[in-house]
Amino acid sequence: MYLDEEAVRAILGWDQLIAEMETALIALSRGRVIQPTRSMITIEEDRRYLGIMPAVAEAAMGLKLVSFYPGNAGTAVPTHLAMILLFRTDTGEPLAVMDGRLITEMRTAAVSAAVTRRLAAPDSRVLALMGSGVQAEAHLAALSRVRHFEEVRRTPAHAERFARAHKARAMDAESAVRGADVVVTVTNAREPILKGAWLKRGAHVNAVGSPRPTWRELDDDAMASVLVVDSREAVVKESGDVILSKSPIYAEAGEIFDGSKPAPVSETTVFKSVGLAVEDIATARLVYEAARQRG
């Protein structure tokens, strides 16, 4: 079966995907997933990379090939493009090939939403989005499924257009972050763009961008918050925010989801996400099963 992006778009919905990401990350934290750390081939430093991401879970196994081209920023070509191969775990038979760009976009935001539901204050009302591109829009859509935001703030870099489209307020970074209940960073920053001094006590940060060992979005003060990650093994190899700050990891998201680690809702929290193959394979299985049912 081959599924292009439009076929994937017609199937994926936020609520089911958010729930599926919780299930996948619980399985990972419980040791029920075989997932080597992503192999990232540097073609041209700061501009062109190729990622190879295999995973074997109980329900499905597969591989994502993803191109990460920061040099495409500002052009008509996305910075992330991907293909996913899905296989049966019992016989090894190939099941499907599908476009992975939208899956990458949606599962990333869905994971952030699942964590935000557990860590952000229940009465969170102000959302600050730092960064441009599809992840800002995807996070707004996904996070709105788990919290009701009365105010959305957006930092510059196409912020005015985004603000008009989504009834958000465009402003500078510090003004956007101060007083915000939930903050999302989705950039390719090389140096910190978010200072911990701006965060109100009890705020929750989803740090999604800058996926290289020497790149950072958050300064040391921000990283001194209670730190939750998608995978301990992955972030200590891939996340500059974690590696350079040397911040201790409180828990994996899967440990929060299954209750083995309490959710520190009253604390200032940071969720550092680098993106995992198991998330892609679980999403691809959702898409495949739905496509089969639809014939």
N, C-alpha and C positions, 0 to 999 in steps of 0.2 A: 504494500500500500504506500502511495506517495501522497503527502498532504502539504500543500503550499501554505503560505502565510494566511491567505483569506480563509482557507478551510480551518486552520487552527483558530483564527479569530471568531469564526462562527460557532465554535464549540466551547471555548474557555470562558468561564464565569468566575467572578471574584470570590464569592462565598465558598464554593466548592474547592477552589484552588487554595485559599487560605487554610481551610481545614486539612487539605492534603499535605500542605507544607509542614504543618504541625506533626502529622503522622510520620512523614519522612524523616524529620529531624529527631523525633523520639527514637525511631529505629536506629539512626546513626549513633546517637549518644548511648544507646544500649548495646552497641557493638554488633548489630544485626546487618550491617552494610559493609561490603568490601569496596573501599574507595581510596585508591592511591592519590596522593597530592597531585593537583593539576600540573602537567608538564607545559611550561610556557617557553616557546621558542622566540627569541628576540631576532627579528629580521633587521630592524633599524631602531635603535634606541630612541625612546620617547615618541615613536611614530607608528611602528608596525610590529605586531606580535601575532603569533598563532598559538592557541591553547588547545590541548588534548585532554579530555575529561571523561574517563571511563568510571562506571559504577555498577555494582551488582547488588540488588536488593532482593527481598523475598518474592516480590510480585513481578519484577521485570529487571532486565539488565540492558546496558547500552553504552553508547559513546556520543559525546558532543564534541564537534570540532568548531571552535569559535575563533574568528579573527577579531582582534582588538586593534583598531587603527585610530589612535587619537588624532593623527594627521588629517582624518576626514572631517573633523569638527568644522562647522561652518559651511560644509558643502552639502550637496543633495544625497551623498552616500552616508549611511549610518556609521557610527564609530564601532558598533558591534554587529557582526553578521555570523550566522551559525547554521549548522545542519546537525540533526540528531538521528542516530541509528538505534532502533529498538529491537531487542531480541527476546525470545522465550527463555526462561531460566532452566526449564526442565529438559528441553531438547536442544537448545542452542539455535533454533530456527529463527531467521530474521523475520520480523513482523512488519516493520514500517520504516520509512525514511520520511522525515518531516523538516520543514523549515524551522530553525531554532531562534530566529531573531525575536519574534514576538513572545515565544516561550521564555527566553532570557529576560525580556523586559517585564513580563507579568509575574513570573515566579519570584524575581528579586523584590518587587514591591509587595507581593503576597507574604513573603517571609517577614519583611519589615512590619506589615500589618499584624501578623500573628504575634510577633514579639511586642508590638505597641499595645495590643489588647491586654497583655499580661503585665506590662511594666509602666505604662503611662497612667497618670491619675484618671480615675473614671470621669471626673468633671473637666477634663482637658477641653479647652475651647479655642486656643490660638495655635495655629500651625505655621511654622516658618520653613520655607523651602530655599535651600542654597544650591544653586546650580541650574543649568539649562539642559535642554534635550528631553528625550522621551521619558527618562526616569522621573523627572519632576512631575510630569502629568500622570504617569502610572502611579506614583506614590500618593498623589492627591486622591486619585480614584480609589486606591486600595485602602488607604488610611481612613477615608470617609466611610468605609464599611464597618469600622470598629470604634470610631469616635465621631461625635458631632462637633464640627469646627464652625464657630461663628465668625472667625476671622482667619484669613489666609494671607500670609505675607511672603513676598518673593523678592530675592535679592537681584540686582541688575545682571545683565547678560540676557537680552531678549525679554526682560522682566515686564516691560510695558505691554508687549503683545500678549504674554501669558496672563497678565493681570486683567486685561480687557476680556479675554476669553473665559476666565474662570472667576471673575469678580474678586480678584485678589488685590492686595496693595503692594506696589513696588517701592522698595526702600533700600538703604544701605545695609550691610551685613549686621553691624552692631545693633541698629534700630530694630531690625527684623527679629533678632534672637532675644533681645532683652524682653522679659515678660512672657515669652512663648512657652507653651506647655509641652509641645512636641516640635523637635527640630530635625530636618532631614538634610544631609549633605550628599549631593550627587554630582561631584565634580572630578576633574582630573588634575586637581591642584598638586603642585610639587611641594609647597610650603603650607603650613596651617592657615586656614581661612576662618576657623571658628575658635574663639578664645573662651576658656572655661569661666573667666571673669564675667562674661556676658550672660551665663546661664543662671536662671533662677533655681532655687533649691526645689528639688522634686521634678525638674524637667527631664524629659526623655529624649535622647538623641539617637537617630538611626544614621550611622555613618556608613555609606554605601560605596562611595567613590574612591579614587586614588588607589587602584588595586595593584600597586607595585611595592616592593620592599623598601624603597627609598623615598616614596611619595607620602605626603601627609595632608590631611584635612583638618585635624584637631590638634591643638597645642597640648602640652603636658598637663596643664591645669584641667582641661576638659577630660583628658584621658585618666585623670585621678578619680573620676567618678566610678561607680560600681560598673564593672565591665562584663558584658555578656557577649558571646561570640557564636557564630554558626558552627565552627569547628576549631578546637584548640590546635590540632595538628596543622590546619591550613593557615590560620592567622599568624602563627609564629614563623611561617616561611614566606608569607605573601603580603602581610599588612604592615606598611611602614608606620602607621599609627601605633600599632601594638609593639613592633620590634624596637622602634626608636624611643618610645616612651618607657619601655620596660614595665608597663602597667600589669599588675596581677589580674588574672582572669577569674572572675567569680563563678561563672557557670557557662555551659553551652546552652543554646536556646532549647534544645531537646530536654535538658534537665529541668528547665523552668516549666516546659509544657507538661512533663509527666509528674511534676510535683516533688521530684527528688531534691530540688533546691528551691527554697521559698522565693517568691517574686518580691523584690525589695521596692515596692510601689512608692513608699514615702521617700526614697533616696533619689538623688540625681543619678540617672543611668545612661550608659552608652551601649548601644548594640552595634558591634562591628561586624559587618557582613562582607565576605569576599566572594560568595557565590559558590555553590557546590554541585557536582555532577549528580548526586542523588536527587537534588531538587529538579533538575532537568529531566531525569529519567522518570521520576514520579509524575511529573506534569505530562510528559510524552505518553505515559501509560493511560492517563486520564483521557487525553485527546484520542488515542487509538481506540480505547474501549467505546467512547462515545461515537466515533466514526463508524465502528462496526455495527453498533446498534441502529445507526441511521442508514446503514446499507451503503 
